[in-house]
């Protein structure tokens, strides 16, 4: 690496951020246009390093003067928030962009894809994390301009990029195949689940959820944020139920005073449902298990218990995962915010269900449990493959910027 030089970002590229547009102005002047240059924000840059150009916002010719244009082959990096330093992409066309994105437009003596790959490396990530500050978490433009990058001669940059391009293309295909296999396994389970509850035999009775419950749905309690602590009483988070699998380790802790006889304690075997989340995730259900110490369930989760003389909890759990009832839950979820919906107690209680004799329920639960376990086993295999592929990408990037390729 004797011919490599360490330079600042500002020495090898034009670094600038974009322009914000308030929502009312955006709706009046820039949304729904068929002509003009695309405008992108942080939401249009994915964690997979892709850009969604057709977000519905364009800047027409007569209004482009006040906006900063990023040329094709510009690298974008999210500057603040939860995706800061993680959402990174290379544009294949000229775009206008928001002020929470940093644009890196390399000079002619620097290969843009070499800089792009550097921004995916641990070396870049380490610099970004060290420079972050503020409550939201972000990096200032001046600090970003001072980030360093080690550059070999242009021809060597291009050689390294060619190797990485070929390797990353193969990795991308392997990732796509693994993700497709995971989706296929899930679809098979969903299809089988649906067929069981559609092909009802004799003795199935139509009723509503509230009529087969021993205790009705009830919200938990969320301790004051001021009492959040590193230790204390565990409180379940929404992610403990999200995904139809109970995760007892998904907790935060509170130092708030608690009372042993209050309703908000969760126990193994309790049937839980999330009452607030995105439209796709609201109403996810799980059965509590693996709880080893007194644990609180929060306000955004409802707890209930089935009347085991009528139904098995596992049977209701699987039925509430069917496409029909998932659709019913989504339809009953309310809220003005399109990205966050809530489902109320009454909407849960009146969900329509069908109940066969207990012996039939037991057979169905055994059948679905076996299939669910096999689905999870396959998912685990492919998730491990995805992790290995991600490690391979990191290893290649590390070698590339250590001059070892």
C-alpha positions as CSV (number, residue, x, y, z in Angstrom):
1,X,0.0,0.0,0.0
2,X,3.0,2.3,-0.5
3,X,1.2,4.2,-3.2
4,X,-2.0,4.7,-1.3
5,X,-2.7,8.2,0.0
6,X,-5.0,9.1,2.9
7,X,-7.3,12.0,2.0
8,X,-10.3,13.7,3.4
9,X,-13.7,13.3,1.8
10,X,-13.7,17.0,0.9
11,X,-10.4,16.5,-1.0
12,X,-11.7,13.8,-3.3
13,X,-15.4,14.7,-3.7
14,X,-17.9,17.5,-3.6
15,X,-19.9,16.9,-0.4
16,X,-23.2,18.6,0.2
17,X,-26.7,18.1,1.6
18,X,-30.1,18.7,0.0
19,X,-33.2,20.8,0.6
20,X,-36.2,20.0,2.7
21,X,-39.8,20.6,1.5
22,X,-42.6,21.1,4.0
23,X,-45.5,18.7,3.7
24,X,-48.1,21.3,2.6
25,X,-45.8,22.7,-0.1
26,X,-45.0,19.3,-1.3
27,X,-48.6,18.3,-1.8
28,X,-49.5,21.5,-3.6
29,X,-46.4,21.9,-5.9
30,X,-44.5,18.7,-6.2
31,X,-46.6,15.5,-5.7
32,X,-48.2,13.6,-8.5
33,X,-46.3,15.3,-11.4
34,X,-45.5,13.3,-14.5
35,X,-42.6,15.6,-15.5
36,X,-39.6,16.9,-13.7
37,X,-36.6,15.5,-11.9
38,X,-37.2,12.9,-9.1
39,X,-36.8,14.1,-5.5
40,X,-35.7,11.6,-2.9
41,X,-35.6,11.5,0.9
42,X,-34.2,9.1,3.5
43,X,-37.3,7.0,3.2
44,X,-36.5,6.4,-0.4
45,X,-33.0,4.9,0.3
46,X,-33.2,1.3,1.6
47,X,-30.9,-0.6,3.9
48,X,-30.2,-2.8,0.9
49,X,-28.5,0.2,-0.8
50,X,-31.3,0.7,-3.3
51,X,-33.1,4.0,-4.2
52,X,-36.8,4.3,-4.9
53,X,-36.9,7.1,-7.5
54,X,-40.6,7.0,-8.2
55,X,-41.7,8.2,-4.7
56,X,-44.4,10.5,-6.2
57,X,-42.4,13.7,-5.7
58,X,-40.8,15.6,-8.6
59,X,-39.3,19.0,-9.1
60,X,-40.6,20.7,-12.3
61,X,-38.4,22.9,-14.5
62,X,-39.8,26.2,-13.2
63,X,-39.0,25.4,-9.6
64,X,-35.6,23.8,-9.7
65,X,-33.6,26.9,-8.9
66,X,-33.9,26.7,-5.2
67,X,-32.9,22.9,-5.0
68,X,-29.5,21.2,-5.1
69,X,-29.1,18.7,-7.9
70,X,-27.0,15.6,-7.4
71,X,-25.6,14.2,-10.7
72,X,-25.7,10.5,-11.6
73,X,-23.2,8.3,-9.8
74,X,-23.6,10.3,-6.6
75,X,-23.3,8.4,-3.3
76,X,-26.0,9.2,-0.7
77,X,-25.6,8.6,3.0
78,X,-28.3,9.1,5.6
79,X,-27.1,11.8,8.0
80,X,-29.3,11.4,11.1
81,X,-31.8,9.3,12.9
82,X,-32.0,5.5,13.3
83,X,-30.7,4.9,9.8
84,X,-27.8,7.4,10.0
85,X,-24.7,5.9,8.4
86,X,-26.6,2.8,7.5
87,X,-28.8,3.8,4.6
88,X,-26.2,4.2,1.8
89,X,-26.8,4.0,-2.0
90,X,-25.3,5.0,-5.4
91,X,-27.7,6.9,-7.7
92,X,-27.9,5.9,-11.3
93,X,-29.5,9.2,-12.4
94,X,-29.6,12.8,-11.4
95,X,-31.9,13.6,-8.5
96,X,-32.9,16.4,-6.1
97,X,-32.8,15.3,-2.5
98,X,-33.7,16.1,1.1
99,X,-31.5,17.8,3.8
100,X,-31.1,14.6,5.9
101,X,-29.0,13.0,3.1
102,X,-25.4,13.7,2.4
103,X,-24.3,13.6,-1.2
104,X,-20.8,12.5,-2.2
105,X,-19.9,13.4,-5.8
106,X,-16.3,12.2,-6.5
107,X,-13.9,14.1,-8.7
108,X,-12.7,12.6,-12.0
109,X,-9.5,11.3,-10.3
110,X,-11.6,9.1,-7.9
111,X,-13.7,6.1,-8.8
112,X,-17.2,6.7,-7.5
113,X,-17.8,3.0,-6.9
114,X,-14.6,2.7,-4.9
115,X,-15.9,5.4,-2.6
116,X,-19.3,3.7,-2.5
117,X,-17.8,0.4,-1.4
118,X,-15.7,2.3,1.2
119,X,-18.9,3.7,2.7
120,X,-20.1,0.1,3.2
121,X,-17.0,-0.9,5.1
122,X,-16.4,-1.1,8.8
123,X,-13.7,1.6,8.5
124,X,-16.4,4.1,7.3
125,X,-18.9,2.8,9.9
126,X,-16.4,3.4,12.7
127,X,-15.7,6.9,11.6
128,X,-19.4,7.7,11.4
129,X,-20.2,6.3,14.8
130,X,-17.4,8.2,16.4
131,X,-18.6,11.5,14.8
132,X,-22.3,11.1,15.9
133,X,-23.8,13.5,18.4
134,X,-27.2,14.9,19.5
135,X,-30.4,13.4,20.9
136,X,-31.6,12.1,17.5
137,X,-28.1,10.9,16.6
138,X,-26.4,12.3,13.5
139,X,-23.2,13.7,11.9
140,X,-22.7,17.3,10.9
141,X,-21.8,18.1,7.3
142,X,-18.4,19.7,8.4
143,X,-17.5,16.6,10.4
144,X,-18.5,14.4,7.4
145,X,-16.3,16.3,5.1
146,X,-13.3,15.6,7.3
147,X,-13.8,11.8,7.1
148,X,-10.7,10.1,5.8
149,X,-10.3,7.6,3.0
150,X,-7.2,5.7,1.8
151,X,-7.0,5.9,-2.0
152,X,-4.7,4.0,-4.4
153,X,-4.1,5.2,-7.9
154,X,-7.2,5.4,-10.1
155,X,-6.3,2.3,-12.1
156,X,-5.9,0.3,-8.9
157,X,-9.3,1.6,-7.6
158,X,-10.9,0.4,-10.8
159,X,-9.3,-3.0,-10.5
160,X,-10.5,-3.4,-6.9
161,X,-14.0,-2.3,-7.9
162,X,-14.1,-4.9,-10.7
163,X,-13.3,-7.6,-8.2
164,X,-15.9,-6.4,-5.7
165,X,-18.6,-5.9,-8.4
166,X,-18.2,-9.5,-9.5
167,X,-18.1,-10.9,-6.0
168,X,-21.1,-8.8,-4.8
169,X,-23.1,-9.8,-7.8
170,X,-22.7,-13.4,-6.9
171,X,-23.5,-12.7,-3.2
172,X,-26.6,-10.8,-4.2
173,X,-27.9,-13.8,-6.2
174,X,-27.2,-16.1,-3.2
175,X,-29.0,-13.7,-0.8
176,X,-32.0,-13.5,-3.2
177,X,-32.2,-17.3,-3.4
178,X,-32.0,-17.6,0.4
179,X,-34.7,-15.0,0.9
180,X,-36.9,-16.6,-1.7
181,X,-36.5,-20.0,0.2
182,X,-37.5,-18.3,3.5
183,X,-40.6,-16.7,1.8
184,X,-41.5,-20.1,0.2
185,X,-41.4,-21.9,3.5
186,X,-43.6,-19.3,5.1
187,X,-46.1,-19.4,2.3
188,X,-46.3,-23.2,2.5
189,X,-47.1,-22.9,6.2
190,X,-49.7,-20.2,5.6
191,X,-51.3,-22.2,2.8
192,X,-51.6,-25.3,4.9
193,X,-52.9,-23.2,7.8
194,X,-55.6,-21.7,5.6
195,X,-56.7,-25.0,4.2
196,X,-57.2,-26.5,7.6
197,X,-59.5,-23.8,8.8
198,X,-61.4,-23.6,5.5
199,X,-62.1,-27.3,5.2
200,X,-64.3,-27.6,8.3
201,X,-66.0,-30.9,9.1
202,X,-68.9,-31.8,11.2
203,X,-69.2,-30.4,14.7
204,X,-67.6,-27.0,14.0
205,X,-69.5,-24.2,15.7
206,X,-69.3,-20.5,14.7
207,X,-68.9,-18.1,17.6
208,X,-66.9,-15.1,18.6
209,X,-63.6,-14.9,20.6
210,X,-65.1,-13.4,23.7
211,X,-67.4,-16.5,24.2
212,X,-64.5,-18.9,24.5
213,X,-62.4,-16.8,26.9
214,X,-62.1,-17.3,30.6
215,X,-60.6,-13.8,31.1
216,X,-61.3,-11.1,28.6
217,X,-58.6,-9.0,26.8
218,X,-57.1,-6.3,29.0
219,X,-54.3,-3.8,28.4
220,X,-51.2,-4.0,30.5
221,X,-49.3,-1.1,32.1
222,X,-46.4,0.9,30.7
223,X,-44.3,2.4,33.6
224,X,-43.3,6.1,33.2
225,X,-40.4,6.7,30.9
226,X,-38.6,8.5,33.7
227,X,-38.3,5.2,35.5
228,X,-36.5,3.3,32.7
229,X,-33.4,1.8,34.0
230,X,-30.6,-0.8,33.3
231,X,-32.1,-3.2,35.9
232,X,-35.2,-3.6,37.9
233,X,-38.6,-5.1,37.0
234,X,-38.7,-6.5,33.4
235,X,-41.4,-5.1,31.1
236,X,-42.2,-6.8,27.8
237,X,-41.7,-4.8,24.6
238,X,-43.9,-5.1,21.5
239,X,-41.2,-7.2,19.9
240,X,-41.8,-9.9,22.5
241,X,-45.0,-10.8,20.6
242,X,-44.4,-9.4,17.1
243,X,-43.7,-12.3,14.7
244,X,-46.2,-14.8,16.2
245,X,-43.4,-16.1,18.5
246,X,-43.1,-15.2,22.2
247,X,-39.6,-13.8,23.1
248,X,-39.2,-13.5,26.9
249,X,-35.8,-11.8,26.4
250,X,-37.4,-8.8,24.6
251,X,-37.8,-6.6,27.7
252,X,-36.8,-3.3,29.1
253,X,-36.5,-2.5,32.8
254,X,-38.2,-0.2,35.2
255,X,-37.4,1.1,38.7
256,X,-41.1,2.2,39.1
257,X,-43.0,1.0,42.2
258,X,-45.1,-2.1,41.4
259,X,-47.9,-3.9,43.3
260,X,-48.0,-7.7,43.3
261,X,-51.8,-7.9,43.1
262,X,-52.2,-5.6,40.1
263,X,-53.5,-7.1,36.8
264,X,-50.4,-6.2,34.7
265,X,-48.3,-9.3,35.5
266,X,-47.9,-11.8,32.7
267,X,-47.6,-15.5,33.3
268,X,-46.6,-18.5,31.2
269,X,-49.6,-19.7,29.2
270,X,-51.2,-16.3,28.9
271,X,-52.5,-15.5,25.4
272,X,-51.2,-12.1,24.2
273,X,-52.1,-9.8,21.3
274,X,-50.4,-6.5,20.2
275,X,-53.0,-3.8,20.1
276,X,-50.8,-1.1,18.4
277,X,-48.3,-1.3,15.6
278,X,-48.0,-0.9,11.8
279,X,-50.9,-2.1,9.7
280,X,-49.0,-5.3,8.9
281,X,-47.9,-6.0,12.5
282,X,-50.9,-4.9,14.6
283,X,-52.8,-7.9,16.2
284,X,-49.9,-10.3,16.2
285,X,-50.5,-13.1,18.8
286,X,-48.3,-15.3,20.9
287,X,-48.5,-17.5,24.0
288,X,-46.3,-16.5,26.9
289,X,-43.6,-19.0,27.8
290,X,-40.2,-19.1,29.3
291,X,-40.9,-16.4,31.9
292,X,-38.5,-16.9,34.8
293,X,-39.3,-13.9,37.0
294,X,-42.2,-11.5,37.7
295,X,-42.7,-9.6,34.4
296,X,-45.0,-6.8,33.4
297,X,-46.8,-6.7,30.0
298,X,-47.2,-3.1,28.6
299,X,-50.2,-1.0,27.7
300,X,-49.7,-1.8,24.0
301,X,-50.3,-5.5,24.5
302,X,-53.6,-7.1,25.6
303,X,-53.6,-10.3,27.7
304,X,-56.5,-12.9,27.8
305,X,-57.0,-16.5,28.7
306,X,-59.1,-19.2,27.0
307,X,-61.7,-21.4,28.6
308,X,-59.9,-24.7,28.2
309,X,-63.1,-26.6,28.6
310,X,-64.1,-25.2,25.2
311,X,-60.9,-24.4,23.3
312,X,-57.1,-25.0,23.4
313,X,-55.1,-21.8,23.6
314,X,-52.9,-23.1,20.8
315,X,-55.9,-23.7,18.6
316,X,-57.0,-20.1,18.9
317,X,-53.4,-19.0,18.4
318,X,-53.2,-20.7,15.1
319,X,-56.7,-19.6,14.0
320,X,-55.9,-15.9,14.6
321,X,-52.9,-16.3,12.3
322,X,-55.1,-17.4,9.3
323,X,-55.3,-14.9,6.3
324,X,-59.0,-14.4,7.0
325,X,-58.6,-13.3,10.6
326,X,-55.5,-11.4,9.9
327,X,-57.5,-9.5,7.3
328,X,-60.3,-9.0,9.8
329,X,-57.9,-7.6,12.4
330,X,-56.4,-5.2,9.9
331,X,-59.8,-4.0,8.9
332,X,-60.8,-3.3,12.5
333,X,-57.6,-1.5,13.3
334,X,-58.1,2.3,13.6
335,X,-56.0,5.5,13.6
336,X,-55.4,8.6,11.6
337,X,-51.7,7.8,11.2
338,X,-51.4,5.5,8.1
339,X,-48.2,3.9,9.5
340,X,-49.6,3.2,13.0
341,X,-52.9,1.5,13.8
342,X,-54.6,0.4,17.0
343,X,-57.2,-2.3,17.7
344,X,-59.5,-1.9,20.7
345,X,-60.8,-4.5,23.1
346,X,-64.2,-4.8,21.6
347,X,-62.8,-5.4,18.1
348,X,-60.8,-8.3,19.5
349,X,-63.6,-9.8,21.5
350,X,-66.0,-9.9,18.5
351,X,-63.6,-11.6,16.1
352,X,-65.4,-14.5,14.4
353,X,-64.0,-17.9,15.1
354,X,-65.0,-21.5,14.5
355,X,-64.5,-24.2,17.1
356,X,-64.6,-28.0,16.5
357,X,-64.7,-30.6,19.3
358,X,-61.6,-30.7,21.6
359,X,-60.3,-33.9,20.1
360,X,-60.3,-32.3,16.6
361,X,-58.5,-29.3,18.0
362,X,-55.8,-31.5,19.5
363,X,-55.2,-33.2,16.2
364,X,-55.0,-29.8,14.4
365,X,-52.6,-28.3,17.0
366,X,-50.3,-31.3,16.7
367,X,-50.3,-31.1,12.9
368,X,-49.7,-27.4,12.8
369,X,-47.0,-27.5,15.5
370,X,-45.0,-30.1,13.6
371,X,-45.3,-28.0,10.4
372,X,-44.5,-24.8,12.3
373,X,-41.3,-26.4,13.8
374,X,-40.2,-27.6,10.3
375,X,-40.8,-24.1,8.9
376,X,-38.7,-22.5,11.7
377,X,-36.0,-25.1,11.1
378,X,-35.8,-24.2,7.5
379,X,-35.9,-20.5,8.3
380,X,-33.0,-20.9,10.7
381,X,-30.9,-22.7,8.1
382,X,-31.4,-19.9,5.5
383,X,-31.0,-17.1,8.1
384,X,-27.6,-18.6,9.0
385,X,-26.7,-18.7,5.3
386,X,-27.7,-15.0,5.0
387,X,-25.5,-14.2,8.1
388,X,-22.6,-16.0,6.5
389,X,-23.1,-14.1,3.2
390,X,-23.1,-10.8,5.1
391,X,-19.9,-11.8,6.9
392,X,-18.4,-12.6,3.5
393,X,-19.2,-9.1,2.2
394,X,-17.7,-7.5,5.3
395,X,-14.5,-9.7,4.9
396,X,-14.1,-8.7,1.2
397,X,-14.5,-5.0,2.0
398,X,-12.0,-5.3,4.8
399,X,-9.5,-6.9,2.4
400,X,-10.2,-4.4,-0.3
401,X,-9.4,-1.3,1.9
402,X,-6.5,-3.1,3.5
403,X,-4.9,-3.5,0.1
404,X,-5.2,-7.3,0.2
405,X,-7.3,-7.9,-2.9
